[in-house]
Amino acid sequence: CTIQSRHSNATKYKSWIQYSLSGDPITAWYCTCPAGALTIGACAHIVSIVWYLSYARHHHFEPFEGRRRIQQAITEQAIEDEEGDKIDEAEKEYYD
């Protein structure tokens, strides 16, 4: 997920969360922000993504209009992933 910095419009951070459907749900995470390289705990970007995916989207949480960056970033990434999957499937059919 790509998240824009709250302090600079030119700065964007990339966050990754590795998860498992069995055992511990979240197995690893990393963010390119300065706090993301910490070995203990997670940065606010990772925590925001987990909170949104696990709580806010299921409880119809509506943030203030100016604070929708996390939701937009996750939605945009999901759309990009879906489009990438469609392209990959079309390529597979073409080469088969």
FENBELLIN-V363432 format. One line per field, one symbol per residue. phi: phi as a letter, one per 20 degrees, with the letter a starting at -180 (. if undefined). A space follows every 50 residues. Layout:
BEGIN
phi->???
END
This chain:
BEGIN
phi->.dcfffebfedcddccceccecmffdeabbcefgefefedncffffffff fffecffedlfdfggfdeffffffffffffffffffffffffffee
END
